[in-house]
């Protein structure tokens, strides 16, 4: 069997900025929800059998207490935020397993779901449907892969190494050094993608990097300055790695069979009819930005 795990937060943002506005009879914006649900059910029609969608029911998570600049819901349009609970409701009515995250993030649920599913010998492949670079740490060989549904690109372990220059095991360390603007932490000054990849290819994890750059023997520009920065900013580096490390210890399901789609619930027909009846209208593109993740405070 093949298990599909979908980043519902990314999909909701993507459809929100791609589709014209649509409002139901109560005046609620529902275009993005309608788009995501149609897309997910399209996957089922295309042959997906075991499927789950993770969402950020609340954008803020335990990571906000660790780093003040971590991403929040600030700046996210109200008519986008309001669609998260509706998306969860409609997907559940459609018979899709939904993981609404509050303390953790949707990315954590995807990571935990992939780890749990991969424990079942019957699972041939786990496909994590998101372009988020955080999830690259979960990729394993060709059995756990990432799929960017917008571009159709699938990334296995070899693809992660080709993209980032490091193996999946080093992705949290890599992000700690280079930073992640989407999630709101800066990385370490001077540490760019090339130098981080060169050093981590050899040493794998932060704690294994010698304080003396003379011991590195890798092709990294300004190695002595980088080493000094790492020594000086060591606590920040480890904190950023904690932020980048996805949790895989969330008890989402007991058996992968629980992810099998068994058809919509009886309530879905009426919900679908109400959504289909929503009035679509043109929206001024100048009023919209197009981020791929919730915005961060300045």
Secondary structure by P-SEA (a helix, b strand, c coil): cbbbbbaaaaaaaaaaacccbbbcccccccaaaaaaaaaaaaaaaaccccbbbbcccccccccccccccccccccccaaaaaaaaaaaaaaaaacbbbbbbccccaaaaaaaaaaaaaacccccbbbbccccccccccccccccccccccccccccaaaaaaaccccccaaaaaaaacccccccccccccccaaaaaaaaaacccccccccccccccccccaaaaaaaaaaaaaaaaaaaaaaaccccccccccccccccccccccaaaaaaaaaaabbbbbcccccbbbbccccccc
